[in-house]
Structure formats: structure tokens, C-alpha cells
Amino acid sequence: MNRGHSHRLFVLLAVVCLAAGQARAQYTQTNLISNQAGVAPITDSNLTDPWGLAFSGTSPLWVSNQYSGTATVYKITGLTSSVTQLTEGVMNIGNAAPSAANGPTGQVSTASPGVTTLATDFQVNGGKASFIFANLDGSISAWRGGMTSSLITAPVTGASFTGLAIGNTSGGAAQIYAADQNSGHVDIFNNQWQQVGALTDPNLPAGFTAFNVQNISGTLIVTYANPNQALGGVVDKFSPDGTLISRLVTDPAGTHLQSPWGVALAPAGWGQFGGDLLIGNNGGDGTINAYSLSGVQAGQITLNTNSLFSEPQLWGLAFGNGGSAGSPNDLYFSAGYTADATNGLIGAISVPEPGTGALCILLIGRIAVRRRSPNLRRAARA
């Protein structure tokens, strides 16, 4: 092959690889469970307005169903999310005045990956709680084996908890953090269920209140929304000790954020947005935004249907645990699925397998070596 033909082939392959790279930036959505027949392989009538997703390092996936006032449990197996199996059953999550208006929202496991708890922490019915739930009526509920549910705290006066996280202070003590959409801040409870403080941001735009809180690699990410409008959002970083570290994103006009709730950190190899912080819009268009860890907007998740991922009433985001709660390379989401949030959907977003793009890189590398090889041979003879 002469140098002219080699150069033209090199340029052509570069163009093809650019197109392939753009295609690989797209992701695949797989619906797993819904309360509506025909929407997903598994139909579960209890899955109505699912919010928080939680699991331990080995447990199945637990889902908080705000509208039905339940928690449901699902086993997700296989290298992808193509195989799902309904497991143990349904737990009724108690609150002060059980109703669709008070059901569970955020949820955590006391054995969440990266969190340490003692046997004496978060006691319920003579043992440590396994899963803890925040309720819209401002109360906290918990569950451990053999129970249906138990109300742990009386409702905090005037509170409405819309999110929950668990973490360890710098001294190692376990605490839970409940986002209160009414007061605007995040209430802190110690491992004996006592309210001991709050996460506060004194410089929030007018009308914005705490909407969710998530523990991301030991840092608490708090999302804020304006209850009076679907558009706009703010995101802060706090230490588990309660210190405001920094403002990560300020978007009160809703250029990208629209009542943000779900938060997850993508693994390094997760396609275009590997290593980015993923933040889902509960309001507006129901899309998922990607940000660098310094708060720079990197884009939005695009599906292989050449459209943005978009689900009405989008709530939880979580990568699996590598066990019974799915693959660590799949992003699981929960959504109210319809505008009135009386339905439900659990699904997964997967990064495409290496294909054309990887082949292009290999071919370009070989051509580049061949283009250099005559000079290398001449240098060897010299």
C-alpha cells in the first residue's frame, strides 16, 4: 500500500471511528418491573410511585413505594439486567397516619456499601434495623427480619421528609440524614434515633428547599428544588459532620436541572459519562444530567433510540451491588411513570458493549504502525 492510499484510508477510518464514538455515547434502557401489564416483564401492583432504592452489599434491591405505602424487594441477577425475579414479598411501611399522602420516600440500608454500623445502632424490636425509611409525614420507619414495619420517630413538627441518606462522621459514628422539603434543610439523627442537628445552606435562592440527600463516596450530596415550580435546581456537597463543603451546581432557572432528586456516581468505565455524577430530574423533562465532580455539566444521557432518556416522575438512581441487586455497571432507576405518579416503573440503563469503536482504534493503530515501519526499518539498517 503506497503512502497516499494509506493516508486516505487512515483519514476514512478516523471519520468512521468518530461516528462510532458518537454512537457509543448512547445508552440502552431496559424496563424491568411495572405495575402496568405489558410495560415490563414483571408486573407488581404494589409498585406505585416508587422513590428510594436501597441495598446492602449482597441483598436484593429494595424499593420504597410512596403511593402504596409499601416496600417491595426484587432480585436482579446476571451480567446485565435481562433476568429479574420477584422475591420475598411486600412490607407495609408504617407512619403516623398511614395514607397515600404519607408513604415512604427515601430509604437506606444500615449495611450500605461504604457505611459502618454497630450491632447497637438503630435499634428496632431488640435488634439493629436492616432498612430505614423516611416518610412524607415527617416520621422515620425501620425494618428488620421478621417484622412488617415499625414507626421509630414521632413526626418532626412541620416536617415532610422527601429523602434519606446514611453515613459515618469523622469519629466513625453512624447517622441518618432526612431531607425536609418544608423547613428547607436536612435533619440529622444519631444512631439512637435522636435529632442532633441539620445540614443548612444559608445562601439558597429564594423558594428552594432540600429535596434529597445521598451519600456519594463518603460525601453527602444534597439536591434542592422549588416546590412551587418544576424547573430549577441547586446541588450542594456536605461532610457527614454537617459542614457545607461547597456549592456544586446553581441552576435556579432550570437550564438543566428540573427538581433534581436521584443521584449516583457512574463507574469509571461507564461510557461517555464514566466517573461523572449523574443527577436525575424529577420534574420537567425527566432526563438525567451528568456533571464532573467539580460541577461542570458534561451532557445528558442519550439512548440508542437517538432520543434523550426521559421518564415522568423520575426518582431513584443507583448502580447495582454486583450481587442480588444487579450489575454494578447498570444504572437502575425508579419512576412514577405517569404524570399523576399513581403508576410505577423500575428499569436499567446500560452502557453499550465495545464494538465498532474498539475495532476502529485497533485498525488505526495497525495502519499507523505500518506508516511508520519503512522509517523504522531504514533506521535499523543504518
N, C-alpha and C positions, 0 to 999 in steps of 0.2 A: 504494500500500500504506500503510494507516494505521500509526501508531506502535505500536499494540497488536499487530497482526499481525506487524509487523516484529520486535518484541521476542520474540514466541513462536517465530518462525522462527529467530531468532538463537540462542535457547536450545536449540532442537531440533538445529540444526546443530552446536552446541558439544558436545552429548551424542554425536552421531554421530561427530564428529571424535575425541572421547576414545576411543570404541570402536575407531575406525580406527587411532589411535595405538597402542593396546594390541596390535592385530593386527600392526602393522608391527614391533613388538618381537620378533616371531617370525622365525626364520631357516629357510632351506631346506637340507637335506642331500642331496648327490648322491654316490652311490658311483661310483668311477672304475675301480679295479683291485682284484682279489682273487685269491687262489689257488684259490678255490672257484668252480666254474662256476655261473652263474646269479645270483651276488651283485652283479656289476658288469659293464659292457660288455666290459672286457678281463680275461682270465684269465691269470695268470702263476704257475706252480708254484713259482718261487723266492721269491715274496713271502710269507715265513713269519716271523711275529713282527717286523714292521718297526718300527724305533725312530727313529733320527735322519733328518731331512730336511735337505738342503743344496743350494745352487745358487750360481753366480756371478751377476753382473748380467745375463747373457744366456743362460746354459746351461740345459739341461733340468733336471728335478727328479731328484736322486739320493736313493736310499733305502737305509738300512742294514738288512739282514735278519738279525737276530741268530740265528734258529734255523737258517737255511740257510747262514750264514757267507758271504753274498754282498752285493754292492751292485748294485741294478738302476736303470736310467735310463729316464725317461719324458718324453715331450714333451707338454706341455699347452698347447693353443692356443685362440684365440677369446676373445671378451669375457667369456664365462663358462666354466665347466669342462665344458661339454657335449661338447666334442670332445677326445679323447685319442688318443695314438698311441704304441705301444711303439717305442723306438728302440734305440740301439747294441747292447745286449746285457747280459751278466752278468759282473761282476768278482768273482773269488774273493778274499776278504779274508783275508790270511794272519795268523796269530797263532802264539804259541809252540807250542801243542798244539792244532791245529785240531779243533774238535768243536762240536756244538750248544751246549755249555756255555760256549764261549769266543768266540763270534761278535761282530761289530761292534755297537756301541750308538750313542753319539753320533758325529756326523760334521760336518765343516766344509769349506768351500771356501776356498782361500787368496786367492780373488778375491771373497769375500763383500762385498755392498754395505756401504760404510762402513768397510771394512778396507783398509789399505795394506800390501803386502808387496813386498820387493825380489826381483830375479832370483836373488840368492844365498841367500835364505831357504829353509828347509825343503827342503834338497836330497835328491833321491832319484834314483839311477841317472843322475847327470850333469845334472840339471835340477831346477827348482822343482816340488815336488808340487802337483798341482791339487786333490786332495781328501785329507783326513786323517781317520782313523778311530780311535776308542777301542775297546778290546776288554775283554771281561769278565775275561780272564786278566791284566789289568794292563799290557798292551803297547799300543803305538801303531803303526798301519799307515798307508801312504800310497799314492797312485796318481798317475801322470801318463801322458800319451798313449803308447800302445804297450805298456803294462805290463798284467799281470793284477793283481798286488799286490806289496807288499814290506813286510816287517816292519822297522820302523825302530828301535824301542827294545826291549831285553830287558824282560821283565815286571818292574815295580817290585815288590820283595819284599812279599808280603802284600796287594797292591792288587787291586782289581776295579773297573775304570773303567766307569761307567754313564752318562756324559755328557761332552760336549766343546764348547768354545767357542773362538773366536779373537778377538784384539783387539790394539790398539796401546797401549803405555804412554804416559805423558805425554811421554816423549822420542821417541816415534814408532816404537820397536822393536816388531816383531810377536811375539806369544807365543800359545801354546795353553794351555788350562785344562781339566784332566781331573778330573771328579768321581769320587772314590774312596769307594764305599759301605762299604769295610772300615775305613779309617782315620778316616772322618768328615769329611775336609776335601777341598779341591780342589787337586790338584798343578799347579804352573806349570812349563811347559817353554819355553825360549827358542827362537829361530829356528834353532838348531843342534841341536835335539833334547835339550838338556841340562836336567835338572830343577833349577830355580833357586829354588824356594820353594813356598808354599802359601797358599790363602785359608782362613782359620780364623775360627770364631766360638766364643769361649770360653764363651758363655752359652746354648748349645743345651739344650733339655730333654733329660733322660736318655733314651738309646736312639736319638736322632735322628742320622743321618749324611747326608753330601752325596749327592744323588741325581742332580741335573742342574745344568748351568750353561749360560746363554745370554747372548749379547751383545745387549742391547737399547739401541740408540741410544748406544753407547759406554759403557754401564754393564753390569756383569756381574750378572745375576740368578741366584742360587743357590737351588735348591729342596732341602729336606731332608725325609727320610721315616724312619720307624722300620721297619727290616727285619722286625721281629717282629710288626707289626700293619699292617693295610691302612689304618686310619683315622689321621688326623692329618697335619699338615704345618707346615713353617716356611719362610719365604722371606726372604732377605737381599739387600741391594744392596752390591756391592763396586766399587771402582775397578779398572781394569786393572793398576794398580801394586800391587794387593794389599791396599789399605786397606778395612776394613769401614766402609761409609758409614752404614748403618742397618739395623735390622730392619724389614722391610716388613709381614710377616704372621706372627702367632704363633697357631697353631691346633692344639695337640698333641692335643686331644680329637677332632678331626675333625668339627667343626660344618659346615665347608665343604670343607676340604682333606683329601684321602684319597690319600696317597702321591703328591704332585704331581710331574709331570715336564715336560710340554710347556709352553712359554712363548712368547707372541707379543704384540706391541703392535698393537692394531687401528688402522687408519687413521681419521682424524677423522670421515669420513662413513659409518662402518660401523654404521648403525642405532643402536639403543639404547645399544650399548657402544662407539661411536666414541671413539677416544682412550684407551680403557681397556687395562689389562694383562690378558691372558687367560691363565689357568693351568689346565691340564688335570689331572684326577685319573686316575692310572694304576690305583689301587686303588679299592675300594668301588664307587661307582655309575658311574664313568667319565664324569662330567659335566665341563663347562668353566665355571669361575668367572671373573667379571670383577671387577677391582679398579681403583680410581683409582690414580694414580701415587703417592699418599700412603698406599696400603694399605687404603683403605675399601672394603668389599665392596659391589659395585653390583648383583649378581644372578648368574644363571646363564643360559646360552644355551638358549632355548626354541625348538623347531621349529614349523613351520606345521601339524604334526600334533597340536598342543596338548599336547605332552609335552616334557620336558627332553631335550636331546641327551645320549645315553648310549651309550658303546661299551666293551665289555670290553677290558682291557689297552690303554687309550688311551696313546699315546706322543707322537710329534712334532706340533707345531703350527707353521705358517709361512704367511704371506701370500706370494703369488706375486711374481715379479720383473718382471712385465709383458712378458716375452719368452716363451721356451720352457718356463719353469717356472710358467706360469699367470698369472692375473689378480692384480694387487696388491689387488683388492677381494674376493678369495675366500680363505677360511681353509682351507688344506689340512691334513689330519690323517692320521696313521698309527695303526693299532691291531692288536693281536694277534687281535682279533675274536672269539675264543672264550676261555673261562676258562683253558684249558690253554696258550694262546699258541702253538699249533702251526699256526695259520692266519694270514691277513693281509688287511688292507683299507686302501686309500688312498681318501680321499674329500674332498669340499669342502663348506664351509658358506658360503652366500651370503646377503647382506642382500637383502630384497625390493626390487623396483623401486618408486619413488614411485608411489602410486596414489590410493586414496580419501582418504588423509590429506592429500596435497598439494591435491587438489581442494577438500576442506573448507576448508583455510586460505584458498584463493583466494575461495571463496564468502563466507566470514565477513568477509573483508576488504572485499568489494564491498558487503555489507549494512551494515557499519559505516560506510562512506563515505556510503551513501545515508541512513543515520540521521542523519549529521552535516550532510548537504548543505543542508536547509532553513535551519539556523542560519547556515551559511556564506553562503548567498545573501542572508539578511537583513543579515548583516554587510557584504556587498559593496554592497547598496543604500544602507545608512546612510553 
